[in-house]
Amino acid sequence: MKKFYFLIVVCIFMSCKKEEPKVIPVKKAIPPPAILLTDERKVSIDTVLIGVFKSKTLEEFYNSSNHQTVWGNLKKRTYVLSQLKDCEKLGLNPDDYKFKELEKYEKRVSSLNDKELATYDILLTYNFELYLNNLFKGKLDPKKLYTDWDLAEKTLDVNSVLIKAFNKNKLDSIVEYIQPKSQTYKQLLKALEIINTFPEENIGPIKFDSLTKKITLNDTNPALRNIKKRLLFWGDLSGKDTLSTIYNKRTFDAVKIFQERHGLTSDGVIGQGTISALNYSKEKRKQQIIANLERWRWYNNDFAENYFIINIPNYSLNVVESQDTTLTRNIVVGTSKRKTPIITSVLKTVVFNPTWTVPPTILKEDVVPAMKLNRNYLKNKNITIYDTAGNEVNPAKWNENKPHSYKYVQSPGANNSLGLMKILFPNHHSVYLHDTNHRNYFGRNNRSLSSGCVRIENPLELAEHILNDTIATTWPKEKIDSIIETKITTYAKITKKYALYQWYWTAWSKKNQLIFRADIYNLDQDLYNKLRN
């Protein structure tokens, strides 16, 4: 009996021991460095004044100065004020950083009492750090704006960055250091600079008769007067023009230049797309540039050594290796109803001869209505229906009232919706890069046509390029062709590490020319309005 009780006690002890929570060590935050104070006038700061801002960062900053004011040096104050005053050059708004209020304090700085000086000091710190944060990661959070933007959160230890620059008297380099280093971001800053050189314009909208589908060379049309005014304003048409209603050769050549800058078919034919682009005012284009600057602050600061970068509105994919663009491809992207998501990821696998499982949205919106009209709809597309047990279902016995209780799989082959290959990468949106059985789409100007995934032109050449890692393995064209001929699904691991940046931008500059693309998902104006709200 004693042994029995002893066993019970041991069991209770062991079970309790299992239930003890594991102690997870708390990662201590590294405090910012101490602030080196100068001999200029300084006063003590009441913590109540700091508490008004409800900012942990601000509290830590003034802990580093032993709650003394820090901005007594005129040169340092002047630098901060000049940055906030001129922040419009970077697409930001001085009102967001209380510049006018700070300017009033500065004008009477020598006569401020201790409390006013402390308040001014806190305001300088708070607004300059806000400015630095906005330059580093943007003013707005894309995760709060969109459900289909999957970007890693950017973090900045703004106190450490500011205090180190402050102590080393290198504040003048901090703003450049904090901003994105990408070429596109720099091109956007240049675009903002360029558009600010244009005069204010007061050109009325171009009224385009909907019955007139297009204007071609030597046509006569009253809309040509304002078309020529717009072309002259933007510099695509040079010199002077009589502003006649005749579509002459000089204007024709100018239209082709304009079309090329805006990603339109550069054929000189004036249709609705060209008119829509011409009708953008200077102010609207400036707002578009500012919206794009904000987006680029959301993106990675540092690019991988090798990567795919996709610009959704430009319908383009570039392969970049060791800072050299090695391949470019036209792509097809999602419609405005089924948008291609914004993703940062890593390429993992090439799949040759893929099967295609019909996703829920396409099932609901396309397949079910078609099947109700024609039970052979799926059979004609080489798609097999499976029940939950994995058994093939005869289309005649398909239950149209429970369409989601089945799995719909298209067999490999040239007519497969994914074409002959796809490239997989981790993401939360069930999307991938792939070939297509609609290869004629790549010849179209507007390629916002897919259901969310990105379709790639000439994908087998791309697969050969990225799989050919000379250290690990080789994938000659003959090997890929032989796999395709088998029509057997084959997986190939991508041994060379490629990042994927699937992003969205509609403006930049090139050789001092403004470049724009159609805002296919209608994001620009809404984003600008939120930035200025």
PyMOL commands that set and color helices and strands:
alter all, ss='L'
color gray80, all
select helices_A, chain A and resi 2-19+47-51+56-63+74-85+87-90+94-97+99-107+109-111+114-137+142-145+158-167+171-178+183-195+224-234+249-261+272-278+282-298+312-314+360-373+377-380+395-397+403-405+439-443+459-467+477-486+524-531
alter helices_A, ss='H'
color red, helices_A
select strands_A, chain A and resi 149-150+306-311+316-321+324-334+342-346+349-352+356-357+383-386+392-393+407-410+421-424+433-434+448-450+454-456+490-493+499-503+507-510+513-516
alter strands_A, ss='S'
color yellow, strands_A
deselect
rebuild
show_as cartoon
